[in-house]
Amino acid sequence: MELKGKKVLVVGLGKSGLAAALFLRRRGAQVTVSDVRSAEALGKDIPALLDEGIMVEAGGHGLLTFRRQDLIVVSPGVPFDTPELVQVKSFGLPIIGEVELAARYLKGKTLAITGSNGKTTTTSLCGKILEAGNLPVQVGGNIGLPVIALVDDSRDDGWSVLEVSSFQLETTYEFRPQIAVILNITPDHLDRHGNFENYAAAKEKIFANQTAEDALVLNADDDVASRSAARAKSRVYWFSRTRVVRQGAFVHDGAIVFRASEQSTPEFILKVEDIPLKGHHNVENVLAAVCAARLAGVSADAIRSAVESFRAVEHRLEFVANISGVDYYNDSKATNVDAAMKAVASFPSGIHLILGGKDKNSDYRLLRPLIQERVKAVYTIGSAAEKIFTHLEGSAPIVSAGTLGQAVTKASEAAQPGDVVLLAPACSSFDQFENYEHRGQIFKELVHASQGLSV
């Protein structure tokens, strides 16, 4: 795609929008950035953009700005039904996302991972495994660096391991990973996508352009994800924690094994007990990573070594501290109900659960059975607190904490030795925090501050 001299608008000045604007400008495009936030809010980025000759429109989107372009690149955080985008779409202007832009320039092969939960852990683990297998690898996307920032260092003999979200996938058209992984599809971001069908369809775009030369890795234990196989043109491989699969990775006699085809003998990879991550969901993440890594050509020995030395990613069921016999865990990345359920299921009992934040049109009643079985008390925070109380009333004592600081204080006062204080909010963070990382970091600081320690 020739960019020199083209007029390109980047909508949304987040991390990926900034990287896309600089990428486009350095390849000769006439670039404008448009963001609804004020010039003051964008102050730290505007000077760098102006220095590069990039025009900045702040405080709202101007329709004329949108119409005067040859190409529009949309950041993941910008809804695709923004009125200005809807109008210029009707004029036939090409509109793509940052992942789609990057994919047209990225060298080498791509291993892309999506799912409602587990993306970041599995993506990080795949990166470590490919690195252990001595393959040139870089990791990015919805984790770490934007995909567009990986282009310059990509190489023909290398791999780009990408975490991709539904927001990123909905603006892809030619994106074609050689290996695609769908970990699971459960309700999430319904406030953005409108309904579950639209959300699932966005996830499935990860394999829309694959051919018979490519591979699709699916969760055989997830009903929605497994139904994707019927629409795939690629070779389908499976992973399962509960059953034997025709080809892929599964658990057999307490070990993770892999077989390349229905006719081949299962190959031992590692014992389940040697996985250093808590929870059944992390066994599934390892199974998916094992399957993808074997398809990428990594040996069983290298996979075993990488998995056994892997540690939990920050904000994903991350152990924070043991204080007076109470364990504190930070699962701020549990931004939907299914993720919170997996977090709660990782502990047998004695849980003091911190829930709440910005609601995403979620059904918190799904948590009731687990809460009744394992949770001593629920501490609600944020704008979703009232809805959570309505959905969970009677399942356990519910304490209205309001803020994360109050929740940590109240949970710490109530917890007994052997109990667990767990932040698994089941909500997004945007009512009180910049993002889930900010929320998780504040939680850790609050926990350590209670003992006069630093993070």
N, C-alpha and C positions, 0 to 999 in steps of 0.2 A: 504494500500500500504506500503510494507516494505521498509524502507529507509536505514537502517543500512548497512554500507559497500558499498552502491551503489555509483557509480560515476555520479554526477549530475552537469550539466553546467547551470548556470543562465545567460541569455543573456540580458544585459541592467541593468545598476546600478542606476536606478531611485529609488524612494521611495519604490515601491513594490518589485523591484529587490533586494534591500538591505534587506528588511524584509524577503523575500523568502530565500535568501542565509543563513541568520542567523537561520531561522526555520529549514532548511534542515540540517545544520551542527549540530545543537543541538539535532537532532534525528539520528546522527551517519553517515550521508552521507559524502562522500568525495567530497567537493564542490569547483568548480572553477567559477569565475565570468569573463565574457568577455564583454568589452565595447569599442566602437569606439573612445571614448574620451580619451584624453591624461592622463597620470598619474598625471600631475599637476592639470588638471581639476577635477580629482577624489580624490584629495589629502585629503579632509576632511573625506572620508569614508574608504580609504585603510587601515589605521592603525587598525581600529576596526575589519576589515575583517581578516587581517593577524594575529591579536591577537587570533582570533577564529580558526586559522588553515585553512583559506579559501585562495586558490590561486587566484591571480588577473591577468588577461590579459587585458592590456590597450593599446589604440592607434590603435585598429583594431582587427578583428576576424581572428584567425588562423584556417584553415580548419581541421588540425590535432586535434586541441583542441576540435572541434565539434564532430569529428568521434570517439574519445576515451571515449565516455560517455554511460551510461545506460539510462539516461533520460535528456532531455533538457527542462528547464522552461524559457519561453519567457516573458519579461516585456511588458506591453501594448504599450509603445512607440516605440517598435522595429517592423518594417514592417515584415509581415509574408513571404514576397517574398525576404527577404535578401538572397543573393546568397548562403551563407554557410548553411542557413536553408533549402533552396530549395534542395541543394545537399544531405544533410543528411536525408531529408525526403524520398528521393529516395532509401536510404539504409534501410528504415523501422525503424529508430530510433524514439522512442516515443517523441513527442514534445507537451507540454501543456503550458497553461498560469498560472499566479499566482492565478487567481480566481479558476481555475480548481483544482490546487493543494490544495488550502485552503478548497474547498468544500468537498474534500475527508476526511477531518479531523474535520470539523466544527460540533459541537453538536447542538441539538435543531432544530428549524424550521427556514426557510429563507423566507424573503419577499424581492424580488429583483425588482428593478425599472430601466427601460431604456426608451429611447426616444431621439429625437433630441434636444428637449428643455424642461426645467422644471424639469430635474432629481434631481438636488441638492435641490431645494426648496421642492419638493414632498418627497424626501427621508428624509430630515431633519424634515419635518412635520409629516411623519409617525412615526419617532422615538419619537417625542414629544407626539404624540397621544397614542402610545403603552405604553409609560412611564406613562402617565396620567391614563391609564387603569390598572396600577399596574402590568404590565407584565415585566418580566426580559428582557431587550432589550439592544442591542449594535448596533451602526451605523458605517458603513465604506464602503470601496470599492473605487469608483472613487471620494469619498468625505472623508476627514479626514484620518483615518487609513486604510492601505491596508487590504484586507480581511484576508490575512494570519496572520496579527497581532491580529485578533479577535479570533483565534482558542483557545488559551490558556485560555481565560476567557469565552468561550462559555459553555453553560450548557444545559442539556437535556430538561429542562422545559422553556428554553428561546428562544428569537427571535433574529436573526441577520437581520437587515434592511440594504440592500446593494444597492448603486447606481452602476450600471454596464454600461460601455460604449460599443460601437461596437468593439473597439480595444480589450477589455477584453473578449467579448463574442466570437470573432472569434476563440479563442484558447480554447474553452470549448467543452467537449465531454460527460461528465456524470453529469454536473452541473444540479441540479433539485430543484428549489425553490418551496416551497409549495404554495406560492402566487407569481405570476409574473405579472408585470404591464408594459404595453407599452403605454406611454403617447401620442406619435405622431411619425410619420416617415416622415421627410421632407429632402430634399437634404443637405448633410453635409459630410465632410471628403472624398469628391470624389477624392481628390488628393491621398488619401491612398487606398481606396477601388476600384478605377478604374471606377466604374459606380454606378448608383443609385440602380440597382438590387442587386449587391453584398452587398452594404451597408444595404439595407432592409433585406437581407438574414441573415446578421450578427446579426441584432437586433432580428430576430425571433428565434435565438438559445436560447433565454431566456426561451422558453417554449418547446424546442425540446424533453426534457426527462420527461416532466410532464405526469402524468397519470390521470385517471378519479377521483382520490382522491384529485387532486390539483385544483387550481383556476387560471384562466388567466383573468386579467382586461384590457379591451381595450377601446379606445376612439371611440365612435360611430360617432363622428363628423370628424374623420380623415379617409379619404378614404383608404389609404395604410394600416394603422394600423388595421382598421376594417376588411380588407380582410384576415388578419392573422387567423381569427376565423375558416376559412375553413380547416386550417392545424393543428388545436389544438386537442389534445386528452383529454385535461382537461376541466373542467366546465368553460364556458365563462360568465363573467359578464361585464357589460358595464358602462361607464359614459358618460354623455352628458350635455352640456350647453344649447342645443337648442331643444331637443326632449325628449319624454318619452321613457324609455328603458324597455325591458321585465324584466330584473333583474339587479340590480346595483344601481348607484347613478345618480340623475338628478335634474334639476331645475324645480320647480313647484310653481307657484304663489309667486315668489320672495323668495323661500326657497329651500335649498338643502334637498332632501329626499332620502331615501334608501329603496329598497325592495329586500328581499332575493330570491323571486321567482315571476313568473308571476301571481301566484294565491294570493300572500300575499298583504296586505294593505301597501302602502308607509308610511314610518316612518319619522317623522320630525327630522332633525338633527340641522340645524341652518338657520337663515336668511342670504341671500346673502349679504345684507348691513352690516352684522356684521363681514364679512371677512376683516381683517386688511391689506390686500395686494392689491396693485393697479393692474388694468388690467384684461381683460376677460381671459387671459391665466392663471392667478392665480386662477380664479374661477374653471377652468378645473383642475388645480393641486390639489385644495381642494377636488373636486369631486372624483378624483382618490384616494386620501388619505383616504377619507371617506369610499369609497367602500372597499379598502384593509383592513382598520382597523376594519370595521364591520365583514368582513370575518375572521379576526384574533380573533374576539370575544370581541372587545372593545365596551363598551356601548355608546349609543348616547350622554348621559350627559358628559362622559369623552372626547369624540370627540369634542363636542361643546366647552368645557372649554379649551382644548388644541388649537383649531383653533383660538378662540377669543383672546388668549394671545400670539399667534405666531407673530413674527416679521420677516421682510424680511431678507433673508440670505445675508451676505456680498457679494457685487459685482453683485447682482441680483436685478436690479431696486431699488437700495439702495439710499435713500435720504441722501444727503451729507450736504447741507447747503442752507439757504436762505440768499443771499447777495444783498443788495440794491434792494430787491423786486424780485430777480431772483432766481429760484429754480435750484439746481444742482443735477443731478441724475447719479449714477454710475451703469451702466449695462455692465461692462467689460466682464461678462460671455456670453453676446450676441455675440458668436463667429461664427454665421452663419446668412444668410440673413433672414431666418424665425424668428429667435430670435430677430433680429433688427426690423423686421416688428411688432412683438408683443410689443416691447418697444415703438416704435413710436405711435402705436395705443392706448397706455395707456394715451396719452395726446391729448387734442382736437386741440391745435394750438400753435403757438408761440415757436416752437422748434428750437434750434440751435444744429444740430446733428453732432457729431464727428464720422466719419467713417474711417475705414482703418486698415491696419496691413498686415499680410501675407495672400495672397489669397489662397482659398481652391478650386479653379476651380468653383467659384460661379457666379451666374447670378444676378447682382445687379439691373438689370432693373425691377425686381419684386418689388423693393421699390418705383418706380416712382409714382404710384397713391397716395400712402400715403404721400410722400414727397411733391407733388404738393398741397395736401389738408392741410397739417399740419406744414410743415417745412419752417422756414424763410430762413435758410441758412445751407449748408453742409460744414463741415471743414474736408478735407482729410488728412490722415497721413499714413506713412509707405509705403511699397513696392507695395501695391495694389492701390495707389492713382490714378495713370494714368488710370487704367482699370475702376475704379469707376467713374472718370470724364467722360470717354467715354460712359459708360452705363447711367449716370444720367444727362448729359448735357442738359440744358433746363428745367429741372424739378424744379430747385430752384437755386439761386446763389451758386456757388461752390468756396470755398476758399481753395487754396493749402497751407496747414499749415506745412506739412512735419513732425513735431514732435508734440507729445501730449502737450508739454508746450506751443508751439506757438498756437495750436488749442484752448486751454483753454484761453489764453490771447486774441486772436482775437474774440472768442465767447463772452467773458465777456465784451469786449469793445462794441460789437454790440447789446447785449441783453438789452431789456427794462424791466422795472418792469412788472411782470406778465408772462414773458417769462420763458422758461426752457432750460438749457444747459444740453444736454443728451449725455453721452458716451455710444453708442451702436454700436460697431465697425463693426459687421458683418464679422469679419476676426479673424484668430488666432493671437496670440501676439508675435510669435517667431521671428519676424524680428527685433524688438526693445526691447523686454522684455523677462524675464525668463518664464513667464506664464501669464494667464489672471489675477491671483491674484496680481501679481507684477504690471501689468498695472493699475488695479483698485486702488491699494494703491497709486501709483504715481499720478493718477488723483485726488484722495482725498487730497493728500499733496499739489498739485498745487492749488486746489480750496481754501484750507484754508490759504495757504501761501499768496494768493492775498489779504487777510485781516489780515495777521500777526497772524493767529491762528495756533494751532497745532492740528493734527488729534487725 
